[in-house]
Amino acid sequence: MKFWQLISIMASERAVIDAVLAKPEWRTYQSWYVNFDTLVAM
């Protein structure tokens, strides 16, 4: 699954996304999520 697909599917579950991305093994993706709008615009 691609990152953007996951974010789209889980859009209504922001607390779940935040909890998962707070874990050390997912930190790389946390920066993607924080900057998601900018990445999409690029």
PDBQT receptor file of N, H, CA, C and O in Angstrom, charges set to zero:
ATOM      1  N   MET A   1       0.846  -1.172   0.000  1.00  0.00    +0.000 N 
ATOM      2  CA  MET A   1       0.000   0.000   0.000  1.00  0.00    +0.000 C 
ATOM      3  C   MET A   1       0.889   1.232   0.000  1.00  0.00    +0.000 C 
ATOM      4  O   MET A   1       1.909   1.281   0.687  1.00  0.00    +0.000 OA
ATOM      5  N   LYS A   2       0.497   2.194  -0.759  1.00  0.00    +0.000 N 
ATOM      6  H   LYS A   2      -0.332   2.154  -1.317  1.00  0.00    +0.000 HD
ATOM      7  CA  LYS A   2       1.253   3.439  -0.815  1.00  0.00    +0.000 C 
ATOM      8  C   LYS A   2       0.844   4.342   0.335  1.00  0.00    +0.000 C 
ATOM      9  O   LYS A   2      -0.276   4.273   0.842  1.00  0.00    +0.000 OA
ATOM     10  N   PHE A   3       1.781   5.189   0.731  1.00  0.00    +0.000 N 
ATOM     11  H   PHE A   3       2.691   5.245   0.319  1.00  0.00    +0.000 HD
ATOM     12  CA  PHE A   3       1.545   6.081   1.866  1.00  0.00    +0.000 C 
ATOM     13  C   PHE A   3       0.314   6.944   1.655  1.00  0.00    +0.000 C 
ATOM     14  O   PHE A   3      -0.513   7.068   2.559  1.00  0.00    +0.000 OA
ATOM     15  N   TRP A   4       0.178   7.537   0.492  1.00  0.00    +0.000 N 
ATOM     16  H   TRP A   4       0.850   7.437  -0.242  1.00  0.00    +0.000 HD
ATOM     17  CA  TRP A   4      -0.968   8.425   0.237  1.00  0.00    +0.000 C 
ATOM     18  C   TRP A   4      -2.284   7.664   0.303  1.00  0.00    +0.000 C 
ATOM     19  O   TRP A   4      -3.298   8.230   0.712  1.00  0.00    +0.000 OA
ATOM     20  N   GLN A   5      -2.291   6.399  -0.088  1.00  0.00    +0.000 N 
ATOM     21  H   GLN A   5      -1.467   5.939  -0.419  1.00  0.00    +0.000 HD
ATOM     22  CA  GLN A   5      -3.510   5.600  -0.001  1.00  0.00    +0.000 C 
ATOM     23  C   GLN A   5      -3.882   5.368   1.465  1.00  0.00    +0.000 C 
ATOM     24  O   GLN A   5      -5.048   5.478   1.843  1.00  0.00    +0.000 OA
ATOM     25  N   LEU A   6      -2.904   5.056   2.262  1.00  0.00    +0.000 N 
ATOM     26  H   LEU A   6      -1.956   4.967   1.955  1.00  0.00    +0.000 HD
ATOM     27  CA  LEU A   6      -3.145   4.829   3.682  1.00  0.00    +0.000 C 
ATOM     28  C   LEU A   6      -3.696   6.086   4.343  1.00  0.00    +0.000 C 
ATOM     29  O   LEU A   6      -4.656   6.017   5.110  1.00  0.00    +0.000 OA
ATOM     30  N   ILE A   7      -3.098   7.222   4.050  1.00  0.00    +0.000 N 
ATOM     31  H   ILE A   7      -2.318   7.279   3.427  1.00  0.00    +0.000 HD
ATOM     32  CA  ILE A   7      -3.556   8.485   4.638  1.00  0.00    +0.000 C 
ATOM     33  C   ILE A   7      -4.987   8.793   4.188  1.00  0.00    +0.000 C 
ATOM     34  O   ILE A   7      -5.793   9.281   4.979  1.00  0.00    +0.000 OA
ATOM     35  N   SER A   8      -5.298   8.515   2.944  1.00  0.00    +0.000 N 
ATOM     36  H   SER A   8      -4.642   8.119   2.301  1.00  0.00    +0.000 HD
ATOM     37  CA  SER A   8      -6.655   8.748   2.439  1.00  0.00    +0.000 C 
ATOM     38  C   SER A   8      -7.669   7.846   3.139  1.00  0.00    +0.000 C 
ATOM     39  O   SER A   8      -8.746   8.296   3.529  1.00  0.00    +0.000 OA
ATOM     40  N   ILE A   9      -7.323   6.590   3.291  1.00  0.00    +0.000 N 
ATOM     41  H   ILE A   9      -6.448   6.224   2.974  1.00  0.00    +0.000 HD
ATOM     42  CA  ILE A   9      -8.224   5.637   3.942  1.00  0.00    +0.000 C 
ATOM     43  C   ILE A   9      -8.437   5.996   5.408  1.00  0.00    +0.000 C 
ATOM     44  O   ILE A   9      -9.545   5.865   5.928  1.00  0.00    +0.000 OA
ATOM     45  N   MET A  10      -7.382   6.446   6.068  1.00  0.00    +0.000 N 
ATOM     46  H   MET A  10      -6.482   6.552   5.646  1.00  0.00    +0.000 HD
ATOM     47  CA  MET A  10      -7.433   6.715   7.501  1.00  0.00    +0.000 C 
ATOM     48  C   MET A  10      -7.702   8.187   7.837  1.00  0.00    +0.000 C 
ATOM     49  O   MET A  10      -7.505   8.595   8.982  1.00  0.00    +0.000 OA
ATOM     50  N   ALA A  11      -8.136   8.973   6.885  1.00  0.00    +0.000 N 
ATOM     51  H   ALA A  11      -8.296   8.641   5.955  1.00  0.00    +0.000 HD
ATOM     52  CA  ALA A  11      -8.327  10.416   7.088  1.00  0.00    +0.000 C 
ATOM     53  C   ALA A  11      -9.228  10.736   8.280  1.00  0.00    +0.000 C 
ATOM     54  O   ALA A  11      -8.998  11.721   8.981  1.00  0.00    +0.000 OA
ATOM     55  N   SER A  12     -10.229   9.931   8.509  1.00  0.00    +0.000 N 
ATOM     56  H   SER A  12     -10.416   9.131   7.940  1.00  0.00    +0.000 HD
ATOM     57  CA  SER A  12     -11.149  10.197   9.621  1.00  0.00    +0.000 C 
ATOM     58  C   SER A  12     -10.615   9.665  10.957  1.00  0.00    +0.000 C 
ATOM     59  O   SER A  12     -11.254   9.841  11.995  1.00  0.00    +0.000 OA
ATOM     60  N   GLU A  13      -9.467   9.029  10.930  1.00  0.00    +0.000 N 
ATOM     61  H   GLU A  13      -8.949   8.886  10.087  1.00  0.00    +0.000 HD
ATOM     62  CA  GLU A  13      -8.869   8.430  12.128  1.00  0.00    +0.000 C 
ATOM     63  C   GLU A  13      -7.527   9.084  12.466  1.00  0.00    +0.000 C 
ATOM     64  O   GLU A  13      -6.523   8.399  12.663  1.00  0.00    +0.000 OA
ATOM     65  N   ARG A  14      -7.526  10.390  12.529  1.00  0.00    +0.000 N 
ATOM     66  H   ARG A  14      -8.342  10.946  12.369  1.00  0.00    +0.000 HD
ATOM     67  CA  ARG A  14      -6.283  11.123  12.748  1.00  0.00    +0.000 C 
ATOM     68  C   ARG A  14      -5.565  10.703  14.043  1.00  0.00    +0.000 C 
ATOM     69  O   ARG A  14      -4.336  10.640  14.069  1.00  0.00    +0.000 OA
ATOM     70  N   ALA A  15      -6.300  10.423  15.088  1.00  0.00    +0.000 N 
ATOM     71  H   ALA A  15      -7.298  10.474  15.067  1.00  0.00    +0.000 HD
ATOM     72  CA  ALA A  15      -5.681  10.014  16.357  1.00  0.00    +0.000 C 
ATOM     73  C   ALA A  15      -4.905   8.710  16.190  1.00  0.00    +0.000 C 
ATOM     74  O   ALA A  15      -3.841   8.538  16.784  1.00  0.00    +0.000 OA
ATOM     75  N   VAL A  16      -5.432   7.804  15.392  1.00  0.00    +0.000 N 
ATOM     76  H   VAL A  16      -6.296   7.944  14.910  1.00  0.00    +0.000 HD
ATOM     77  CA  VAL A  16      -4.751   6.531  15.140  1.00  0.00    +0.000 C 
ATOM     78  C   VAL A  16      -3.459   6.780  14.360  1.00  0.00    +0.000 C 
ATOM     79  O   VAL A  16      -2.409   6.230  14.692  1.00  0.00    +0.000 OA
ATOM     80  N   ILE A  17      -3.545   7.602  13.336  1.00  0.00    +0.000 N 
ATOM     81  H   ILE A  17      -4.398   8.048  13.067  1.00  0.00    +0.000 HD
ATOM     82  CA  ILE A  17      -2.362   7.937  12.533  1.00  0.00    +0.000 C 
ATOM     83  C   ILE A  17      -1.292   8.566  13.418  1.00  0.00    +0.000 C 
ATOM     84  O   ILE A  17      -0.126   8.175  13.366  1.00  0.00    +0.000 OA
ATOM     85  N   ASP A  18      -1.695   9.547  14.235  1.00  0.00    +0.000 N 
ATOM     86  H   ASP A  18      -2.642   9.865  14.277  1.00  0.00    +0.000 HD
ATOM     87  CA  ASP A  18      -0.739  10.220  15.120  1.00  0.00    +0.000 C 
ATOM     88  C   ASP A  18      -0.095   9.241  16.100  1.00  0.00    +0.000 C 
ATOM     89  O   ASP A  18       1.106   9.326  16.360  1.00  0.00    +0.000 OA
ATOM     90  N   ALA A  19      -0.876   8.318  16.641  1.00  0.00    +0.000 N 
ATOM     91  H   ALA A  19      -1.851   8.249  16.430  1.00  0.00    +0.000 HD
ATOM     92  CA  ALA A  19      -0.347   7.344  17.602  1.00  0.00    +0.000 C 
ATOM     93  C   ALA A  19       0.669   6.418  16.939  1.00  0.00    +0.000 C 
ATOM     94  O   ALA A  19       1.721   6.138  17.513  1.00  0.00    +0.000 OA
ATOM     95  N   VAL A  20       0.364   5.950  15.752  1.00  0.00    +0.000 N 
ATOM     96  H   VAL A  20      -0.491   6.178  15.285  1.00  0.00    +0.000 HD
ATOM     97  CA  VAL A  20       1.283   5.055  15.043  1.00  0.00    +0.000 C 
ATOM     98  C   VAL A  20       2.560   5.800  14.657  1.00  0.00    +0.000 C 
ATOM     99  O   VAL A  20       3.662   5.282  14.839  1.00  0.00    +0.000 OA
ATOM    100  N   LEU A  21       2.415   6.989  14.136  1.00  0.00    +0.000 N 
ATOM    101  H   LEU A  21       1.520   7.410  13.988  1.00  0.00    +0.000 HD
ATOM    102  CA  LEU A  21       3.588   7.736  13.667  1.00  0.00    +0.000 C 
ATOM    103  C   LEU A  21       4.457   8.259  14.808  1.00  0.00    +0.000 C 
ATOM    104  O   LEU A  21       5.583   8.698  14.572  1.00  0.00    +0.000 OA
ATOM    105  N   ALA A  22       3.958   8.220  16.022  1.00  0.00    +0.000 N 
ATOM    106  H   ALA A  22       3.043   7.863  16.214  1.00  0.00    +0.000 HD
ATOM    107  CA  ALA A  22       4.760   8.625  17.182  1.00  0.00    +0.000 C 
ATOM    108  C   ALA A  22       5.755   7.542  17.596  1.00  0.00    +0.000 C 
ATOM    109  O   ALA A  22       6.694   7.812  18.345  1.00  0.00    +0.000 OA
ATOM    110  N   LYS A  23       5.554   6.332  17.114  1.00  0.00    +0.000 N 
ATOM    111  H   LYS A  23       4.792   6.112  16.506  1.00  0.00    +0.000 HD
ATOM    112  CA  LYS A  23       6.463   5.232  17.449  1.00  0.00    +0.000 C 
ATOM    113  C   LYS A  23       7.789   5.418  16.698  1.00  0.00    +0.000 C 
ATOM    114  O   LYS A  23       7.793   5.846  15.544  1.00  0.00    +0.000 OA
ATOM    115  N   PRO A  24       8.901   5.101  17.348  1.00  0.00    +0.000 N 
ATOM    116  CA  PRO A  24      10.224   5.319  16.746  1.00  0.00    +0.000 C 
ATOM    117  C   PRO A  24      10.409   4.686  15.361  1.00  0.00    +0.000 C 
ATOM    118  O   PRO A  24      11.047   5.276  14.489  1.00  0.00    +0.000 OA
ATOM    119  N   GLU A  25       9.859   3.501  15.162  1.00  0.00    +0.000 N 
ATOM    120  H   GLU A  25       9.340   3.021  15.870  1.00  0.00    +0.000 HD
ATOM    121  CA  GLU A  25      10.063   2.831  13.877  1.00  0.00    +0.000 C 
ATOM    122  C   GLU A  25       9.291   3.477  12.722  1.00  0.00    +0.000 C 
ATOM    123  O   GLU A  25       9.522   3.140  11.561  1.00  0.00    +0.000 OA
ATOM    124  N   TRP A  26       8.388   4.392  13.029  1.00  0.00    +0.000 N 
ATOM    125  H   TRP A  26       8.200   4.666  13.972  1.00  0.00    +0.000 HD
ATOM    126  CA  TRP A  26       7.584   5.062  12.002  1.00  0.00    +0.000 C 
ATOM    127  C   TRP A  26       7.923   6.546  11.861  1.00  0.00    +0.000 C 
ATOM    128  O   TRP A  26       7.233   7.262  11.136  1.00  0.00    +0.000 OA
ATOM    129  N   ARG A  27       8.968   7.022  12.537  1.00  0.00    +0.000 N 
ATOM    130  H   ARG A  27       9.528   6.440  13.126  1.00  0.00    +0.000 HD
ATOM    131  CA  ARG A  27       9.318   8.449  12.538  1.00  0.00    +0.000 C 
ATOM    132  C   ARG A  27       9.565   9.017  11.145  1.00  0.00    +0.000 C 
ATOM    133  O   ARG A  27       9.241  10.178  10.893  1.00  0.00    +0.000 OA
ATOM    134  N   THR A  28      10.124   8.237  10.245  1.00  0.00    +0.000 N 
ATOM    135  H   THR A  28      10.388   7.294  10.450  1.00  0.00    +0.000 HD
ATOM    136  CA  THR A  28      10.366   8.699   8.871  1.00  0.00    +0.000 C 
ATOM    137  C   THR A  28       9.058   9.143   8.228  1.00  0.00    +0.000 C 
ATOM    138  O   THR A  28       9.001  10.172   7.555  1.00  0.00    +0.000 OA
ATOM    139  N   TYR A  29       8.035   8.373   8.439  1.00  0.00    +0.000 N 
ATOM    140  H   TYR A  29       8.082   7.537   8.985  1.00  0.00    +0.000 HD
ATOM    141  CA  TYR A  29       6.747   8.662   7.824  1.00  0.00    +0.000 C 
ATOM    142  C   TYR A  29       6.014   9.808   8.509  1.00  0.00    +0.000 C 
ATOM    143  O   TYR A  29       5.137  10.434   7.914  1.00  0.00    +0.000 OA
ATOM    144  N   GLN A  30       6.373  10.079   9.753  1.00  0.00    +0.000 N 
ATOM    145  H   GLN A  30       7.085   9.571  10.236  1.00  0.00    +0.000 HD
ATOM    146  CA  GLN A  30       5.755  11.196  10.465  1.00  0.00    +0.000 C 
ATOM    147  C   GLN A  30       6.068  12.513   9.755  1.00  0.00    +0.000 C 
ATOM    148  O   GLN A  30       5.188  13.364   9.618  1.00  0.00    +0.000 OA
ATOM    149  N   SER A  31       7.284  12.686   9.313  1.00  0.00    +0.000 N 
ATOM    150  H   SER A  31       7.999  11.995   9.425  1.00  0.00    +0.000 HD
ATOM    151  CA  SER A  31       7.623  13.919   8.595  1.00  0.00    +0.000 C 
ATOM    152  C   SER A  31       6.877  14.002   7.267  1.00  0.00    +0.000 C 
ATOM    153  O   SER A  31       6.501  15.091   6.834  1.00  0.00    +0.000 OA
ATOM    154  N   TRP A  32       6.662  12.867   6.625  1.00  0.00    +0.000 N 
ATOM    155  H   TRP A  32       6.967  11.982   6.978  1.00  0.00    +0.000 HD
ATOM    156  CA  TRP A  32       5.862  12.850   5.392  1.00  0.00    +0.000 C 
ATOM    157  C   TRP A  32       4.443  13.306   5.684  1.00  0.00    +0.000 C 
ATOM    158  O   TRP A  32       3.861  14.086   4.931  1.00  0.00    +0.000 OA
ATOM    159  N   TYR A  33       3.885  12.806   6.797  1.00  0.00    +0.000 N 
ATOM    160  H   TYR A  33       4.357  12.172   7.410  1.00  0.00    +0.000 HD
ATOM    161  CA  TYR A  33       2.507  13.127   7.159  1.00  0.00    +0.000 C 
ATOM    162  C   TYR A  33       2.362  14.609   7.506  1.00  0.00    +0.000 C 
ATOM    163  O   TYR A  33       1.403  15.262   7.094  1.00  0.00    +0.000 OA
ATOM    164  N   VAL A  34       3.321  15.128   8.264  1.00  0.00    +0.000 N 
ATOM    165  H   VAL A  34       4.100  14.598   8.598  1.00  0.00    +0.000 HD
ATOM    166  CA  VAL A  34       3.284  16.539   8.645  1.00  0.00    +0.000 C 
ATOM    167  C   VAL A  34       3.334  17.432   7.408  1.00  0.00    +0.000 C 
ATOM    168  O   VAL A  34       2.697  18.484   7.376  1.00  0.00    +0.000 OA
ATOM    169  N   ASN A  35       4.081  17.021   6.400  1.00  0.00    +0.000 N 
ATOM    170  H   ASN A  35       4.599  16.166   6.425  1.00  0.00    +0.000 HD
ATOM    171  CA  ASN A  35       4.259  17.806   5.182  1.00  0.00    +0.000 C 
ATOM    172  C   ASN A  35       3.444  17.263   4.011  1.00  0.00    +0.000 C 
ATOM    173  O   ASN A  35       3.768  17.529   2.854  1.00  0.00    +0.000 OA
ATOM    174  N   PHE A  36       2.401  16.513   4.301  1.00  0.00    +0.000 N 
ATOM    175  H   PHE A  36       2.137  16.297   5.241  1.00  0.00    +0.000 HD
ATOM    176  CA  PHE A  36       1.637  15.817   3.269  1.00  0.00    +0.000 C 
ATOM    177  C   PHE A  36       1.093  16.776   2.201  1.00  0.00    +0.000 C 
ATOM    178  O   PHE A  36       1.211  16.490   1.010  1.00  0.00    +0.000 OA
ATOM    179  N   ASP A  37       0.509  17.889   2.599  1.00  0.00    +0.000 N 
ATOM    180  H   ASP A  37       0.413  18.122   3.567  1.00  0.00    +0.000 HD
ATOM    181  CA  ASP A  37      -0.053  18.833   1.625  1.00  0.00    +0.000 C 
ATOM    182  C   ASP A  37       1.015  19.383   0.676  1.00  0.00    +0.000 C 
ATOM    183  O   ASP A  37       0.771  19.539  -0.520  1.00  0.00    +0.000 OA
ATOM    184  N   THR A  38       2.179  19.670   1.214  1.00  0.00    +0.000 N 
ATOM    185  H   THR A  38       2.377  19.543   2.186  1.00  0.00    +0.000 HD
ATOM    186  CA  THR A  38       3.288  20.165   0.404  1.00  0.00    +0.000 C 
ATOM    187  C   THR A  38       3.769  19.085  -0.572  1.00  0.00    +0.000 C 
ATOM    188  O   THR A  38       4.040  19.364  -1.740  1.00  0.00    +0.000 OA
ATOM    189  N   LEU A  39       3.869  17.869  -0.082  1.00  0.00    +0.000 N 
ATOM    190  H   LEU A  39       3.649  17.642   0.867  1.00  0.00    +0.000 HD
ATOM    191  CA  LEU A  39       4.301  16.760  -0.945  1.00  0.00    +0.000 C 
ATOM    192  C   LEU A  39       3.305  16.514  -2.066  1.00  0.00    +0.000 C 
ATOM    193  O   LEU A  39       3.699  16.250  -3.202  1.00  0.00    +0.000 OA
ATOM    194  N   VAL A  40       2.025  16.597  -1.755  1.00  0.00    +0.000 N 
ATOM    195  H   VAL A  40       1.705  16.811  -0.832  1.00  0.00    +0.000 HD
ATOM    196  CA  VAL A  40       1.003  16.404  -2.797  1.00  0.00    +0.000 C 
ATOM    197  C   VAL A  40       1.091  17.507  -3.843  1.00  0.00    +0.000 C 
ATOM    198  O   VAL A  40       0.945  17.250  -5.038  1.00  0.00    +0.000 OA
ATOM    199  N   ALA A  41       1.327  18.724  -3.395  1.00  0.00    +0.000 N 
ATOM    200  H   ALA A  41       1.445  18.933  -2.425  1.00  0.00    +0.000 HD
ATOM    201  CA  ALA A  41       1.406  19.867  -4.319  1.00  0.00    +0.000 C 
ATOM    202  C   ALA A  41       2.608  19.764  -5.254  1.00  0.00    +0.000 C 
ATOM    203  O   ALA A  41       2.590  20.295  -6.364  1.00  0.00    +0.000 OA
ATOM    204  N   MET A  42       3.653  19.073  -4.792  1.00  0.00    +0.000 N 
ATOM    205  H   MET A  42       3.667  18.642  -3.890  1.00  0.00    +0.000 HD
ATOM    206  CA  MET A  42       4.851  18.935  -5.630  1.00  0.00    +0.000 C 
ATOM    207  C   MET A  42       4.580  17.950  -6.730  1.00  0.00    +0.000 C 
ATOM    208  O   MET A  42       5.458  17.685  -7.551  1.00  0.00    +0.000 OA
TER     209      MET A  42
